[in-house]
Structures are given as C-alpha cells and as structure tokens.
C-alpha cells in the first residue's frame, strides 16, 4: 500500500489552461483517494489561485496541479505568457514556506513561463516559446506522442513503492530539467533527442511539424525536490486517458500525494 500520510486526508486538484480528459482525470482521482482514504475537491484556474496562499496551507494534505496557468494558447498565434501578479507570487511562495505539498503532472511543467521561480519550484520548465531560464536563453521545447516504457529510477523511494516498470502511450517532452538538483524517481530508455521531437513553438504558431531545436535531452520522467518547506513531486506522464487509468500510474500518484503530505 502507499505510505500513510499525516494530516486530515484532503486533496485539492487544480486544472485549467489546457485540455484534458475530464472523465478519466476524475476517475483517476477517485481511485487515488480511495487508495489513500482521502477526500478530494476540484478547482479550476484562474479561480483556483485563491487557494494557493499561505492561509490555506494545511487545509489540503496535497495539491495536485494538472493546470497550465499564465499562458494563453491559440492555434496560429504566438503563445502569450502573462502573470502571475505580485500578490499571487507572494501567496504561492508563502504557501510553500508553510510546507504545502505539491504534486505536478504533465503540462503543469509549462505553467507561468514569465515567472522564473516557478521553474525552480517544479525542477524544470516546458517552453512553448523560446525563453530564458536562470538568465540563459533556452529554445522552445519539443514533444511527441509515443508508446514508451516507464522505469523506476529509485526503487527505494516512497513515491515508487510497489511500482514496477510499465508502458504508456503518452507525450514525451524535451525541455530543460534541473537534473543535478532533483532526486530522480522515473526514467525511460526512449529516445528523447531533438531530432525525434516536434518543435512546439512552430506547431502552435503555424501548424508545422518540424524537429525541435537542438538542446540537451533527459531520460527523466519524474523527480522530487524540496522548495522552501515543501516537498514537490513532478510526474511527466499524464496526458492520455489510458495513462490516467493505468494502475501503476495511479499508484505513483497516490504515493506521491502521501509523500508530499509531510513538510520537508
């Protein structure tokens, strides 16, 4: 069974800013919370930002982010980053200083691209447009849909307890990861080199499917890191309904929620 959390057994799931399979997502969270013996609630961006404040830390044992805040996407147009406001930034950082555990999944890695510290919180950034990270220019990220194997990088970690290698049909990412500053949890033998990936920026702006810009690739699919007083877990898989329905993925998510429920 997943590790037992400390707390009142409540999970907040945050969505918004990106399409997802609502039925599959809700069914997954029902099962995850059944495993944990928790209850869960749902909030959508941007209204969900009222919960991402220090005064709400402790109301939730874990917050699952499956959202994409701070970015407007429309086919045929350049991605438009915006926010967060200074008040929202202060609220989120205060929440993390208070020890609120975060589990971010899939496209949440692209959230708030105009806010440098958000990449520090999550341990990486998926870039819909060329941008910067830690003061350095970075190209647009790449992706592809593929069937690939998910391997456990650290079988002794609580998040991977009871998890064995499994296969998903889901999106892979090519994007900056702070690999030297995170604890690896999941990896893949799949080829993530730029020539195998689609340039996200070109596809969004013009519909072209061309190879992603040259940049370092990483085999990591999941990791954990501490930020301020909070534990943070990121899981890259989570785009498709079949992934959300996979028992190994659900176990990972349940374990991750239980792990972050205790402040670091």
C-alpha positions in Angstrom: 0.0 0.0 0.0 1.1 3.6 -0.4 2.8 5.2 2.6 0.4 6.6 5.2 0.2 10.4 5.2 0.0 12.7 8.2 -3.0 15.0 8.1 -6.7 15.2 7.5 -6.8 13.3 4.3 -7.8 16.0 1.8 -6.6 16.6 -1.7 -7.1 19.6 -4.0 -6.9 19.0 -7.7 -6.2 22.1 -9.9 -6.9 22.2 -13.6 -7.4 24.9 -16.3 -5.5 26.4 -19.2 -5.0 23.1 -21.1 -7.4 20.5 -22.5 -7.6 17.1 -20.7 -9.9 14.1 -20.5 -12.1 15.2 -17.6 -13.8 11.8 -17.1 -10.5 10.0 -17.0 -9.0 12.5 -14.6 -11.9 12.4 -12.2 -12.0 8.6 -12.2 -8.2 8.6 -11.5 -8.5 10.9 -8.5 -11.5 8.9 -7.2 -9.3 5.8 -7.2 -6.2 7.6 -5.8 -8.2 8.9 -2.9 -9.8 5.5 -2.3 -6.2 4.1 -2.0 -5.3 6.8 0.5 -8.6 7.0 2.3 -8.8 10.7 1.5 -11.4 13.1 0.1 -10.7 15.4 -2.8 -12.0 18.7 -4.3 -11.5 20.3 -7.6 -10.7 23.9 -8.5 -10.0 25.4 -12.0 -7.7 28.2 -12.9 -7.7 31.2 -12.6 -10.2 31.0 -9.7 -8.1 28.3 -8.1 -5.4 30.8 -7.2 -7.4 31.9 -4.2 -6.4 28.6 -2.6 -2.7 28.9 -3.4 -2.0 31.1 -0.4 -0.3 30.6 3.0 -3.5 30.9 4.9 -4.8 27.8 3.1 -1.7 25.7 3.7 -2.7 22.8 5.9 -6.2 22.7 4.5 -5.0 20.1 2.0 -2.6 17.3 2.6 -1.6 17.6 -1.1 -2.3 19.8 -4.1 -2.2 18.1 -7.5 -1.5 20.5 -10.3 -2.8 19.4 -13.7 -3.1 23.0 -14.9 -1.3 25.5 -17.2 -1.6 28.9 -15.6 0.0 32.1 -17.1 -0.1 31.1 -20.7 -2.7 31.7 -23.5 -2.5 29.2 -26.3 -4.4 29.5 -29.7 -3.6 27.8 -32.9 -2.0 30.1 -35.5 -0.9 32.6 -32.8 2.2 33.0 -30.7 1.9 31.7 -27.1 1.2 34.7 -24.8 2.7 34.5 -21.3 1.1 36.5 -18.5 1.2 36.8 -14.8 1.2 35.8 -12.1 0.6 39.1 -10.3 2.9 40.1 -7.4 0.1 39.1 -5.0 -0.3 35.6 -6.4 3.5 35.1 -6.4 3.7 36.1 -2.8 0.8 33.9 -2.0 2.3 30.8 -3.7 5.7 31.3 -2.1 4.1 31.8 1.3 2.2 28.6 0.8 5.4 26.8 0.0 7.2 28.4 3.0 4.3 27.0 5.1 5.0 23.5 3.9 2.2 22.8 1.5 3.0 19.6 -0.6 2.7 19.8 -4.4 2.4 17.1 -7.0 2.6 18.5 -10.5 1.7 16.3 -13.6 2.4 16.6 -17.3 1.7 20.0 -18.8 1.8 21.7 -15.4 5.6 22.0 -16.1 4.7 24.7 -18.7 2.9 26.9 -16.2 3.7 30.6 -15.5 6.6 30.8 -18.1 7.1 34.5 -17.2 7.9 33.6 -13.6 11.4 32.3 -13.3 11.0 31.0 -9.7 8.2 28.7 -10.8 10.7 26.6 -12.8 12.8 26.4 -9.6 9.8 25.2 -7.7 9.0 22.4 -10.1 12.5 21.5 -11.1 12.3 22.3 -14.8 10.2 24.1 -17.5 8.4 23.1 -20.7 8.8 26.1 -23.0 6.1 26.8 -25.6 8.2 29.6 -26.9 11.9 30.4 -26.8 12.6 32.0 -23.4 15.0 32.1 -20.6 15.9 30.0 -17.5 18.2 31.2 -14.9 19.2 34.1 -17.1 20.2 31.9 -20.0 18.4 31.7 -23.3 16.6 28.4 -23.9 14.9 27.3 -27.1 11.3 26.2 -27.4 10.7 22.7 -26.1 9.8 19.6 -28.1 7.3 16.8 -27.7 6.0 13.7 -29.4 3.2 11.2 -28.7 4.7 7.7 -28.4 4.4 4.4 -26.7 7.3 4.1 -24.2 8.4 2.3 -21.1 8.4 4.0 -17.7 11.2 2.6 -15.5 11.8 3.2 -11.8 15.0 5.2 -11.2 14.9 4.8 -7.4 13.0 1.7 -6.2 13.8 2.6 -2.5 11.9 5.9 -2.6 8.4 6.1 -1.0 7.0 7.5 -4.2 8.0 4.4 -6.2 7.0 1.9 -3.5 5.2 -1.0 -5.2 5.7 0.4 -8.7 7.2 -1.7 -11.4 8.2 -0.8 -15.0 5.1 -0.2 -17.1 4.3 1.0 -20.6 2.2 4.0 -21.6 1.1 5.7 -24.7 1.6 9.4 -23.8 3.5 12.5 -24.7 7.3 12.7 -24.1 8.9 16.1 -23.5 12.2 17.6 -24.5 12.7 20.5 -22.2 15.1 22.0 -19.5 15.3 19.8 -16.4 17.4 20.8 -13.3 18.7 17.3 -13.3 21.6 17.9 -10.9 19.2 19.4 -8.3 16.4 16.9 -8.2 16.0 13.3 -6.9 15.2 11.1 -9.9 12.2 8.8 -9.5 11.3 7.7 -13.0 13.2 7.4 -16.3 12.8 6.0 -19.8 15.0 4.3 -22.4 13.1 6.0 -25.1 15.0 8.3 -27.5 14.4 11.9 -26.4 16.9 13.6 -28.7 15.8 16.8 -30.6 15.6 15.2 -34.0 12.9 12.8 -32.7 10.7 15.6 -31.2 8.3 18.2 -32.7 9.1 21.9 -32.2 6.2 23.0 -30.0 6.5 26.7 -31.0 6.4 26.1 -34.7 3.4 23.8 -34.4 1.4 26.2 -32.3 2.2 29.2 -34.4 1.9 27.8 -37.9 0.9 24.1 -37.7 4.3 23.0 -39.0 5.7 19.7 -37.6 9.4 20.1 -37.7 12.2 18.8 -35.5 12.7 20.5 -32.2 15.6 22.9 -31.7 18.9 21.4 -30.6 19.1 21.2 -26.8 20.1 18.8 -24.1 17.7 15.9 -23.6 17.0 14.0 -20.4 15.7 10.5 -19.7 13.9 11.6 -16.5 10.2 11.2 -16.4 9.7 12.0 -12.7 11.5 13.5 -9.8 11.2 15.2 -6.4 12.7 18.2 -4.8 12.2 20.4 -1.8 11.3 24.1 -2.2 11.3 26.2 1.0 9.5 24.0 3.5 7.5 22.0 0.9 8.0 18.7 -0.9 7.4 18.8 -4.6 6.9 15.8 -7.0 6.7 16.1 -10.8 5.4 13.2 -13.0 5.7 13.8 -16.7 3.2 11.1 -17.9 -0.4 12.0 -17.6 -1.7 13.3 -20.9 -3.9 10.4 -22.0 -6.9 8.7 -20.5 -5.1 5.3 -20.8 -2.2 6.6 -18.7 -4.6 8.1 -16.1 -6.3 4.6 -16.0 -3.1 2.6 -15.6 -2.8 1.0 -12.1 0.9 1.7 -11.9 0.4 5.4 -12.7 -2.4 5.7 -10.1 -0.2 4.0 -7.6 2.6 6.5 -8.3 0.2 9.4 -7.9 -1.2 8.1 -4.6 2.3 7.5 -3.3 3.4 11.0 -4.4 0.4 12.6 -2.7 1.2 10.7 0.5 4.9 11.6 0.3 4.3 15.4 -0.1 1.8 15.4 2.7 4.6 15.9 5.2 6.6 19.0 5.1 10.4 18.6 4.5 
